[in-house]
C-alpha cells in the first residue's frame, strides 16, 4: 500500500534532517490549507494541484529515487533558473527538477556563507541545503547554476562547496556575439550532462525532449488564455502553482493535467463561471519569481478581493510563452534552436531590456488588467532598478501601477495588505 511506504526512511537515506523536515512540512501544509483550500469555486480539476502539493516531498521524490536505482532516470539534475534548458537534460536520460528556494530556512546558518542583506531566494536555497530539509537538493546528482545576477554568481561559489555544481554563463546583453556565446554554453552543457549520465544525446532523443517540453508549454498557454475572461475561471493562486509544479512534476503527467484544467476553464468561460466574482479588480503580476511555497503576495491580493490574471515572471509566462522549433534536422541545429529560445527569456539581467516592458504592457492589455503590481524580493537590485522604467511604461500606457519590495517573512504582511487594499480601491 502506498500509505505504508516509509518516507521517513527515504528522507533519512537521502541524508536529510528528518525531524526538522517534519516541522517544515507541517508549516507548509498549514499555509496550503489556509491559502488554497479556503478558496471558493475552484475548478474541480485543480485537485491535481492539491495532489502535487501533498506529494511534493514524498511521492514525487520516491518516483525519482526509485527510478534512478532502476536506470530511469539515470540522474537527477537540480536547477534554480529557467536558463537551464530542460530539453537537454531530458534528452540525455536525466530529469531536471527545481530546487527549494521559496522560504526562509536556517538563516543564521546561511549567513555563515552569504551576507545578511542577501536576496531571500539566495539565502533560502543556502538555508535549505545547510538545514538538510530539501529532498530535491539532497537527491540531485548535479546542480546546474547560471551566472544571472551577481548574488547568485557569488553564492554558487559557496554552494559548490556543499554540492557538485556546473555553472552556465548567461550573457547580459543580446547581440550576434553573445548569441554565439550562449549557443556555445548550451552545447557545453549538453556535453557535461552526457558525461554525467553516460548517455549520448541523439537526434531522436532531443527531438522527443523538445516536443515534450513544447507540449507542456502549449498546455500552459491554453490555460493562460482563459484568464482573459471576466469572470476569471481560475485564481491566480492556482495558476501560479501550475507553473511551480512544472519545475518539479513529471512532464507528461503535468501536461495531461493542465490540458484537463484548460478544458474545464474553457467550459467555465463559456458558462460564465468564475473563481472570482465578475468585475473583480484584475491584477497583472510582474517581478521576481515565486518558488514554492512563496504564495503570500497572491494570497493577499485575492483575499483582498482582487484576482491575479497573469504573471510576467519566471514562474509565469516566461516559462511557457515561447516554443522551440520542432523541425531541427541535427543535434547541433536543435541545440542552437534551444539556445535561441532561452536567450529570448525577458529576465531583468539584460540591458537594455525593453522586451520585458513590452511583454508586461502587452499582457496587461490582452488580459484586460485593471492594474499592474511589480514586486521584487528584498535586495534584488536588478528588479528594483527596472521598476523605474516599468512604472514609466505603465504610466505611458495608462495602466495603474504599484511597486512592492518584500521578503519571505510574515512580519511586514500587515503593511503589505494595507497597501494592496488601497491600490485595489484606487483602481
C-alpha positions as CSV (number, residue, x, y, z in Angstrom):
1,X,0.0,0.0,0.0
2,X,1.3,3.5,-0.9
3,X,0.3,4.8,2.5
4,X,2.6,2.2,4.2
5,X,5.7,3.4,2.4
6,X,8.2,4.7,4.9
7,X,9.0,8.2,3.6
8,X,10.9,8.9,6.8
9,X,13.4,6.2,5.9
10,X,13.7,7.6,2.4
11,X,14.4,11.1,3.7
12,X,16.9,9.7,6.2
13,X,18.6,7.7,3.5
14,X,19.0,10.9,1.5
15,X,20.9,12.4,4.4
16,X,18.1,14.8,5.5
17,X,17.3,16.1,9.0
18,X,14.0,14.2,9.2
19,X,12.8,15.9,12.4
20,X,13.4,19.4,11.0
21,X,11.8,18.3,7.7
22,X,8.7,17.2,9.5
23,X,8.4,20.7,11.0
24,X,8.8,22.3,7.6
25,X,6.1,20.1,6.1
26,X,3.8,20.9,8.9
27,X,4.2,24.7,8.3
28,X,3.8,24.4,4.5
29,X,0.8,22.2,5.0
30,X,-0.9,24.8,7.2
31,X,-0.1,27.5,4.6
32,X,-1.6,25.5,1.8
33,X,-4.7,24.8,3.8
34,X,-5.2,28.4,4.7
35,X,-4.4,29.8,1.3
36,X,-5.5,27.3,-1.2
37,X,-8.2,25.1,0.4
38,X,-10.2,28.1,1.6
39,X,-10.7,29.3,-2.0
40,X,-14.3,29.3,-3.2
41,X,-15.5,27.9,-6.5
42,X,-12.2,26.4,-7.7
43,X,-12.2,24.3,-10.9
44,X,-12.6,20.6,-9.9
45,X,-9.5,19.8,-12.0
46,X,-7.3,21.8,-9.6
47,X,-7.5,18.6,-7.4
48,X,-4.3,17.8,-9.4
49,X,-2.6,20.7,-7.7
50,X,-3.7,19.5,-4.3
51,X,-2.1,16.1,-5.1
52,X,1.1,17.8,-6.3
53,X,1.3,19.8,-3.1
54,X,0.6,16.7,-0.9
55,X,3.3,14.6,-2.7
56,X,5.9,17.3,-3.4
57,X,8.4,15.9,-0.9
58,X,7.1,12.3,-0.8
59,X,5.6,10.5,-3.8
60,X,7.5,12.6,-6.4
61,X,10.8,12.1,-4.7
62,X,10.1,8.4,-4.4
63,X,9.4,8.2,-8.1
64,X,12.7,9.8,-9.0
65,X,14.8,8.0,-6.4
66,X,13.3,4.6,-7.2
67,X,13.6,5.2,-10.9
68,X,17.2,6.2,-10.6
69,X,18.1,2.9,-8.9
70,X,16.4,1.2,-11.9
71,X,18.1,3.3,-14.5
72,X,15.2,5.6,-15.4
73,X,16.1,8.4,-14.9
74,X,19.8,7.8,-14.8
75,X,20.5,11.0,-13.0
76,X,18.6,13.9,-11.2
77,X,19.8,17.3,-12.2
78,X,18.8,20.2,-10.0
79,X,18.5,23.9,-11.1
80,X,17.3,27.2,-9.8
81,X,16.6,29.0,-13.0
82,X,14.7,29.0,-16.4
83,X,18.0,29.4,-18.3
84,X,18.9,25.7,-17.7
85,X,17.3,24.0,-20.7
86,X,15.2,21.1,-19.6
87,X,15.3,19.6,-23.2
88,X,19.0,19.0,-22.9
89,X,18.7,17.2,-19.6
90,X,15.7,15.1,-20.7
91,X,17.4,14.1,-24.0
92,X,20.4,12.6,-22.0
93,X,18.1,10.4,-20.0
94,X,18.1,12.5,-16.8
95,X,15.3,14.5,-15.1
96,X,15.6,18.2,-14.2
97,X,14.0,19.5,-11.1
98,X,13.7,22.9,-9.5
99,X,15.3,23.2,-6.1
100,X,13.9,24.6,-2.9
101,X,14.3,28.3,-2.6
102,X,10.9,29.8,-1.7
103,X,11.1,30.1,2.0
104,X,13.4,31.3,4.8
105,X,15.2,28.4,6.5
106,X,18.1,28.4,8.9
107,X,19.0,32.0,8.0
108,X,21.6,32.2,10.8
109,X,23.4,29.2,9.3
110,X,23.1,30.5,5.8
111,X,24.6,33.8,6.9
112,X,27.9,32.0,7.5
113,X,28.1,31.6,3.7
114,X,26.3,34.6,2.3
115,X,25.8,38.2,3.7
116,X,22.7,39.1,5.8
117,X,21.5,41.6,3.2
118,X,21.2,38.9,0.5
119,X,18.2,38.2,-1.7
120,X,15.8,35.9,0.3
121,X,15.8,33.4,-2.6
122,X,19.6,33.0,-2.4
123,X,19.6,32.9,1.4
124,X,16.7,30.4,1.1
125,X,18.4,27.8,-1.0
126,X,21.6,28.1,1.1
127,X,19.5,27.5,4.2
128,X,17.6,24.6,2.7
129,X,20.9,22.9,1.9
130,X,22.6,23.6,5.2
131,X,19.5,22.6,7.1
132,X,19.1,19.4,5.0
133,X,15.4,19.8,4.6
134,X,15.0,19.8,0.8
135,X,14.8,16.3,-0.8
136,X,15.3,17.8,-4.2
137,X,18.7,19.2,-3.3
138,X,19.7,16.1,-1.4
139,X,18.7,13.7,-4.2
140,X,20.3,15.8,-7.0
141,X,23.4,14.2,-8.6
142,X,24.4,17.5,-10.1
143,X,23.2,21.1,-9.7
144,X,23.4,23.4,-12.7
145,X,23.7,27.0,-11.8
146,X,23.7,30.1,-14.0
147,X,25.5,33.4,-13.7
148,X,22.5,35.6,-13.9
149,X,22.6,38.1,-11.0
150,X,25.7,38.9,-9.1
151,X,24.2,37.5,-5.9
152,X,23.6,34.1,-7.4
153,X,27.0,34.1,-9.2
154,X,28.9,34.5,-5.9
155,X,26.5,32.3,-3.9
156,X,27.2,29.4,-6.3
157,X,30.9,29.6,-5.3
158,X,29.7,28.8,-1.7
159,X,27.1,26.3,-2.8
160,X,29.6,24.4,-4.8
161,X,31.4,23.6,-1.5
162,X,28.3,21.7,-0.5
163,X,27.1,20.1,-3.7
164,X,28.5,19.2,-7.1
165,X,27.8,22.1,-9.5
166,X,28.2,23.1,-13.1
167,X,27.8,26.7,-14.0
168,X,26.5,28.2,-17.2
169,X,27.5,31.8,-18.1
170,X,24.4,33.7,-19.3
171,X,25.0,36.8,-21.4
172,X,23.6,40.1,-20.1
173,X,23.3,41.8,-23.5
174,X,21.8,40.5,-26.7
175,X,23.8,40.7,-30.0
176,X,25.2,38.3,-32.5
177,X,28.4,37.8,-30.5
178,X,26.5,36.9,-27.3
179,X,24.1,34.7,-29.3
180,X,27.1,32.6,-30.4
181,X,28.5,32.6,-26.9
182,X,25.2,31.4,-25.4
183,X,24.9,28.7,-28.1
184,X,28.4,27.5,-27.0
185,X,27.2,27.4,-23.4
186,X,24.2,25.2,-24.3
187,X,26.4,22.8,-26.4
188,X,28.9,22.7,-23.4
189,X,26.0,21.9,-21.0
190,X,24.9,19.0,-23.3
191,X,28.4,17.5,-23.2
192,X,28.5,17.8,-19.4
193,X,25.1,16.2,-19.0
194,X,26.1,13.4,-21.3
195,X,29.2,12.9,-19.2
196,X,27.1,12.8,-16.0
197,X,24.5,10.3,-17.4
198,X,26.7,8.2,-19.7
199,X,24.1,8.6,-22.4
200,X,24.6,10.3,-25.7
201,X,22.1,12.9,-26.9
202,X,20.7,11.7,-30.2
203,X,18.6,13.4,-32.9
204,X,15.7,11.1,-31.8
205,X,16.1,11.8,-28.0
206,X,16.5,15.5,-28.4
207,X,13.6,15.9,-30.9
208,X,11.4,13.9,-28.4
209,X,12.6,16.1,-25.5
210,X,11.8,19.3,-27.4
211,X,8.2,18.1,-28.2
212,X,7.7,17.0,-24.6
213,X,8.7,20.5,-23.3
214,X,6.7,22.2,-26.0
215,X,3.6,20.2,-25.3
216,X,3.8,21.3,-21.6
217,X,4.2,24.9,-22.7
218,X,1.2,24.7,-25.1
219,X,-1.0,23.3,-22.3
220,X,0.0,26.2,-20.0
221,X,-0.6,28.7,-22.9
222,X,-4.2,27.3,-23.3
223,X,-4.8,27.7,-19.6
224,X,-3.4,31.2,-19.5
225,X,-5.6,32.3,-22.4
226,X,-8.8,31.5,-20.4
227,X,-7.8,34.1,-17.9
228,X,-8.7,37.0,-20.3
229,X,-12.4,36.2,-19.5
230,X,-14.5,38.0,-16.9
231,X,-15.2,36.3,-14.6
232,X,-11.8,34.6,-14.4
233,X,-12.3,30.9,-14.4
234,X,-9.2,30.1,-12.2
235,X,-7.5,32.0,-9.5
236,X,-4.0,33.5,-9.6
237,X,-3.0,31.2,-6.7
238,X,-3.9,28.1,-8.6
239,X,-2.4,29.4,-11.9
240,X,0.9,30.2,-10.0
241,X,1.0,26.6,-8.7
242,X,0.7,25.1,-12.2
243,X,4.0,26.7,-13.2
244,X,5.6,25.9,-9.9
245,X,4.6,22.3,-10.4
246,X,6.1,22.3,-13.9
247,X,9.5,22.7,-12.3
248,X,9.1,19.5,-10.3
249,X,6.4,17.1,-11.5
250,X,6.7,14.6,-14.4
251,X,6.3,16.5,-17.6
252,X,3.8,14.1,-19.4
253,X,1.6,13.8,-16.3
254,X,1.6,17.6,-15.7
255,X,0.8,18.3,-19.4
256,X,-2.2,15.9,-19.3
257,X,-3.4,17.5,-16.0
258,X,-3.0,21.1,-17.3
259,X,-4.9,20.3,-20.5
260,X,-7.7,19.0,-18.4
261,X,-7.7,22.2,-16.4
262,X,-7.7,24.2,-19.6
263,X,-10.7,22.1,-20.9
264,X,-12.6,22.8,-17.7
265,X,-11.7,26.5,-17.7
266,X,-12.7,26.9,-21.3
267,X,-16.1,25.4,-20.4
268,X,-16.4,27.7,-17.3
269,X,-15.7,30.7,-19.6
270,X,-18.5,29.6,-21.9
271,X,-20.8,29.2,-19.0
272,X,-19.7,32.5,-17.3
273,X,-18.5,30.6,-14.2
274,X,-15.6,32.3,-12.3
275,X,-13.2,31.6,-9.4
276,X,-13.7,35.3,-8.6
277,X,-16.8,37.5,-9.0
278,X,-17.4,39.2,-12.3
279,X,-15.9,42.7,-12.1
280,X,-13.2,41.8,-9.5
281,X,-10.2,44.0,-9.9
282,X,-7.8,42.3,-12.3
283,X,-4.1,42.4,-11.5
284,X,-1.1,41.6,-13.7
285,X,1.9,40.5,-11.6
286,X,5.4,41.1,-12.8
287,X,8.7,40.8,-11.0
288,X,10.9,38.3,-9.3
289,X,9.9,34.6,-9.5
290,X,8.0,32.9,-6.7
291,X,9.4,29.5,-5.8
292,X,7.3,27.1,-3.6
293,X,6.0,27.9,-1.1
294,X,6.1,31.6,-1.7
295,X,2.4,32.2,-2.2
296,X,1.8,35.1,0.2
297,X,1.5,38.0,-2.3
298,X,-1.1,36.4,-4.5
299,X,-3.0,35.2,-1.3
300,X,-3.1,38.8,0.0
301,X,-4.2,40.2,-3.4
302,X,-7.0,37.7,-3.8
303,X,-8.1,37.7,-0.2
304,X,-8.5,41.5,-0.6
305,X,-10.9,41.0,-3.4
306,X,-8.7,41.2,-6.4
307,X,-7.7,38.5,-8.8
308,X,-4.4,37.9,-10.5
309,X,-5.0,37.3,-14.2
310,X,-1.4,36.9,-15.4
311,X,2.2,36.6,-14.3
312,X,5.1,38.1,-16.3
313,X,7.9,36.4,-14.4
314,X,9.9,33.2,-14.4
315,X,7.1,31.3,-12.5
316,X,4.7,32.6,-15.1
317,X,4.6,33.5,-18.8
318,X,8.4,33.4,-19.3
319,X,8.3,29.7,-18.7
320,X,5.8,28.9,-21.4
321,X,5.3,31.8,-23.9
322,X,7.9,30.7,-26.4
323,X,8.4,27.3,-28.1
324,X,11.5,25.6,-29.5
325,X,11.2,24.9,-33.3
326,X,10.5,21.2,-33.8
327,X,11.9,20.9,-37.3
328,X,15.6,20.8,-36.4
329,X,17.5,18.2,-38.6
330,X,20.6,17.6,-36.5
331,X,21.6,17.6,-32.8
332,X,23.7,20.8,-33.4
333,X,20.8,22.6,-35.1
334,X,18.4,21.6,-32.4
335,X,20.8,22.7,-29.6
336,X,21.1,26.1,-31.4
337,X,17.3,26.4,-31.6
338,X,17.1,25.6,-27.9
339,X,19.7,28.2,-27.1
340,X,18.0,30.9,-29.2
341,X,14.7,30.2,-27.5
342,X,16.1,30.5,-24.0
343,X,18.1,33.7,-24.8
344,X,14.7,35.4,-25.5
345,X,13.6,35.0,-21.9
346,X,13.0,38.6,-20.7
347,X,14.8,38.5,-17.4
348,X,15.9,41.7,-15.7
349,X,19.5,40.7,-16.0
350,X,19.5,42.1,-19.6
351,X,20.5,45.6,-20.6
352,X,18.8,47.2,-22.3
353,X,15.6,45.3,-21.5
354,X,12.8,46.9,-23.5
355,X,11.4,43.4,-24.2
356,X,10.2,42.9,-20.7
357,X,8.4,46.2,-20.6
358,X,6.8,45.4,-23.9
359,X,5.7,42.0,-22.6
360,X,4.2,43.5,-19.5
361,X,2.1,46.1,-21.3
362,X,1.0,43.6,-24.0
363,X,-0.1,41.1,-21.3
364,X,-1.9,43.7,-19.3
365,X,-3.9,44.7,-22.4
366,X,-4.5,41.1,-23.6
367,X,-5.7,40.0,-20.1
368,X,-7.7,43.2,-19.5
369,X,-5.8,44.0,-16.3
370,X,-7.0,46.9,-14.2
371,X,-3.6,47.4,-12.7
372,X,0.0,46.1,-12.5
373,X,1.8,45.0,-9.3
374,X,5.5,44.9,-9.8
375,X,7.2,43.1,-6.9
376,X,10.8,42.4,-6.1
377,X,12.4,40.4,-3.3
378,X,14.4,42.5,-0.9
379,X,18.0,43.3,-2.1
380,X,17.1,42.2,-5.6
381,X,18.9,45.2,-7.3
382,X,18.1,44.4,-10.9
383,X,14.3,44.3,-10.4
384,X,14.4,47.3,-8.1
385,X,16.3,49.2,-10.8
386,X,13.9,48.1,-13.5
387,X,10.9,49.3,-11.5
388,X,11.6,52.9,-12.5
389,X,11.3,52.3,-16.3
390,X,8.4,49.8,-15.7
391,X,6.4,52.5,-13.9
392,X,7.0,54.9,-16.7
393,X,5.9,52.3,-19.3
394,X,2.7,51.7,-17.3
395,X,2.0,55.4,-17.0
396,X,2.5,55.9,-20.7
397,X,0.1,53.0,-21.3
398,X,-2.5,54.5,-18.9
399,X,-2.4,51.4,-16.6
400,X,-2.3,51.9,-12.8
401,X,1.0,50.6,-11.3
402,X,2.4,49.8,-7.9
403,X,5.9,48.6,-7.0
404,X,6.4,46.5,-3.8
405,X,9.5,45.1,-2.2
406,X,9.1,42.2,0.2
407,X,10.7,39.1,1.6
408,X,9.6,35.6,2.8
409,X,8.7,36.6,6.4
410,X,5.2,37.5,7.6
411,X,6.5,40.5,9.6
412,X,5.5,43.1,7.0
413,X,2.3,41.4,5.8
414,X,0.0,43.9,7.6
415,X,1.6,46.9,5.8
416,X,1.6,44.9,2.5
417,X,-2.1,44.1,2.9
418,X,-2.9,47.8,3.6
419,X,-1.0,49.0,0.5
420,X,-2.6,46.3,-1.7
421,X,-6.1,47.1,-0.4
422,X,-5.6,50.8,-1.1
423,X,-4.3,50.1,-4.6
424,X,-7.4,47.9,-5.4
425,X,-9.7,50.6,-4.1
426,X,-7.8,53.3,-6.2
427,X,-8.2,51.4,-9.5
